[in-house]
Amino acid sequence: MAEAATVLGVGIRLAINGFLVAGLDISELMKEAASRRNREAIATGKVVLKVGSVENIPFQPHTFDGVYTVNSIQIWTDPIACLIKIKTVIKQGAKVVATVQPRWTKSDNEVKRVGDKIVTQFQSAGYRNVEMHFKKARPMSIVCVTGISH
């Protein structure tokens, strides 16, 4: 992404250095926590936080150069519908990144199966160049899926 990219973060700890970031949290409590962590970035206009859900994203169409979500896609009620909804607020060719550290799993093979499921969801939602990345970590490995909108 370009240095001046605008990124939508869903349920992540903001701010991302060098980017203009819009954060979307499911509750006022989560937004308040993110506001405390990002007080300076909010004051300088680098971060905007809103309460809402990925099912009903409160941003204008074609606003974002990318979307980054951490540990939330697995709790979306309909991940494929949500991934399609995300395409309405991102620019053509934008990258969407979903990262999960599935602490409920017991092995790396289970983590990879979680990743495979997310890959299928991205593909079903019409993303291209879908890739899965895996990283060993503690207490459980991490899987990251990326895709490009069109």
C-alpha positions as CSV (number, residue, x, y, z in Angstrom):
1,M,0.0,0.0,0.0
2,A,1.1,3.6,-0.6
3,E,2.5,5.7,2.2
4,A,-0.7,7.8,2.3
5,A,-3.0,4.8,2.3
6,T,-6.3,4.8,4.3
7,V,-6.8,1.5,6.2
8,L,-9.9,0.2,7.9
9,G,-9.1,-1.8,11.0
10,V,-11.7,-4.2,12.3
11,G,-11.2,-5.1,16.0
12,I,-7.4,-4.3,16.0
13,R,-5.1,-2.3,18.2
14,L,-4.5,0.9,16.3
15,A,-2.6,2.9,15.1
16,I,-0.6,1.6,12.2
17,N,2.4,3.8,11.6
18,G,2.4,5.8,8.4
19,F,-1.2,5.1,7.5
20,L,-4.5,7.0,8.1
21,V,-6.5,4.5,10.0
22,A,-10.3,4.1,10.6
23,G,-11.1,1.7,13.4
24,L,-14.3,-0.2,13.7
25,D,-15.2,-1.7,17.1
26,I,-18.3,-3.6,18.0
27,S,-19.0,-1.8,21.2
28,E,-18.5,1.6,22.9
29,L,-16.4,-0.1,25.5
30,M,-14.0,-1.4,22.8
31,K,-13.9,2.0,21.1
32,E,-13.1,3.7,24.4
33,A,-10.1,1.3,24.9
34,A,-8.9,2.0,21.4
35,S,-9.3,5.7,22.0
36,R,-7.1,5.6,25.0
37,R,-4.4,3.7,23.2
38,N,-4.6,6.1,20.2
39,R,-5.2,9.4,21.9
40,E,-2.3,11.2,20.1
41,A,-3.1,9.8,16.7
42,I,-6.8,10.7,17.1
43,A,-5.8,14.3,18.1
44,T,-3.7,14.6,14.9
45,G,-6.3,13.2,12.6
46,K,-4.4,10.0,11.8
47,V,-7.0,7.7,13.4
48,V,-10.8,7.8,13.3
49,L,-12.8,5.4,15.5
50,K,-16.4,4.3,15.1
51,V,-18.7,1.9,16.8
52,G,-20.3,-0.5,14.3
53,S,-20.2,-4.0,12.8
54,V,-18.7,-5.4,9.7
55,E,-22.2,-6.4,8.8
56,N,-23.2,-2.7,8.6
57,I,-20.0,-0.7,8.0
58,P,-20.5,3.0,8.8
59,F,-18.2,4.4,6.1
60,Q,-18.7,5.8,2.7
61,P,-18.2,3.6,-0.4
62,H,-14.7,3.2,-1.9
63,T,-13.0,4.9,1.1
64,F,-10.2,2.5,2.0
65,D,-7.0,1.3,0.3
66,G,-7.1,-1.8,2.5
67,V,-8.7,-3.6,5.4
68,Y,-7.0,-5.4,8.3
69,T,-8.8,-7.5,10.8
70,V,-7.4,-9.4,13.7
71,N,-9.2,-12.2,15.6
72,S,-12.6,-11.2,14.4
73,I,-13.5,-13.0,11.1
74,Q,-14.2,-16.2,13.1
75,I,-17.0,-14.5,15.1
76,W,-18.7,-12.8,12.1
77,T,-22.2,-14.2,11.7
78,D,-21.7,-14.7,8.0
79,P,-18.1,-14.2,6.9
80,I,-18.7,-14.5,3.2
81,A,-21.5,-11.8,3.3
82,C,-19.2,-9.6,5.5
83,L,-16.3,-10.0,3.0
84,I,-18.6,-9.0,0.2
85,K,-19.8,-6.0,2.3
86,I,-16.2,-4.9,2.9
87,K,-15.8,-4.7,-0.9
88,T,-18.3,-1.8,-0.9
89,V,-16.0,0.4,1.3
90,I,-12.6,-0.4,-0.4
91,K,-11.2,0.8,-3.6
92,Q,-10.7,-1.6,-6.5
93,G,-7.5,-3.6,-6.1
94,A,-7.5,-3.1,-2.3
95,K,-5.9,-5.7,-0.1
96,V,-7.9,-7.3,2.6
97,V,-6.0,-9.1,5.4
98,A,-7.6,-11.4,8.0
99,T,-5.3,-12.6,10.8
100,V,-6.4,-15.1,13.4
101,Q,-4.6,-16.7,16.4
102,P,-7.2,-19.5,17.1
103,R,-6.5,-20.2,20.7
104,W,-9.3,-22.8,20.7
105,T,-7.3,-25.1,18.5
106,K,-4.8,-27.7,19.8
107,S,-2.4,-28.2,16.9
108,D,-0.8,-26.5,14.0
109,N,-2.8,-28.7,11.7
110,E,-6.0,-27.3,13.2
111,V,-4.7,-23.8,12.8
112,K,-4.1,-24.5,9.1
113,R,-7.6,-25.9,8.8
114,V,-8.9,-22.6,10.2
115,G,-6.8,-20.8,7.5
116,D,-8.1,-23.1,4.8
117,K,-11.7,-22.2,5.8
118,I,-10.9,-18.5,5.6
119,V,-9.3,-18.9,2.2
120,T,-12.5,-20.6,1.0
121,Q,-14.5,-17.7,2.4
122,F,-12.3,-15.1,0.6
123,Q,-12.6,-17.0,-2.6
124,S,-16.4,-17.4,-2.2
125,A,-16.7,-13.6,-1.7
126,G,-14.9,-13.0,-5.0
127,Y,-11.4,-12.0,-3.9
128,R,-8.5,-12.8,-6.1
129,N,-4.9,-13.8,-5.4
130,V,-6.0,-15.3,-2.1
131,E,-3.1,-16.5,-0.1
132,M,-2.6,-18.1,3.4
133,H,0.4,-17.4,5.5
134,F,1.3,-19.4,8.7
135,K,3.5,-18.4,11.6
136,K,4.5,-20.5,14.6
137,A,3.8,-18.6,17.8
138,R,2.8,-19.1,21.4
139,P,0.4,-20.0,22.8
140,M,-0.9,-21.0,19.4
141,S,0.3,-20.4,15.8
142,I,-1.1,-17.6,13.7
143,V,-2.7,-17.8,10.3
144,C,-3.1,-14.8,8.0
145,V,-5.2,-14.8,4.8
146,T,-4.9,-12.0,2.2
147,G,-6.9,-11.3,-0.9
148,I,-7.3,-8.5,-3.5
149,S,-10.7,-7.0,-4.4
150,H,-11.8,-6.4,-7.9
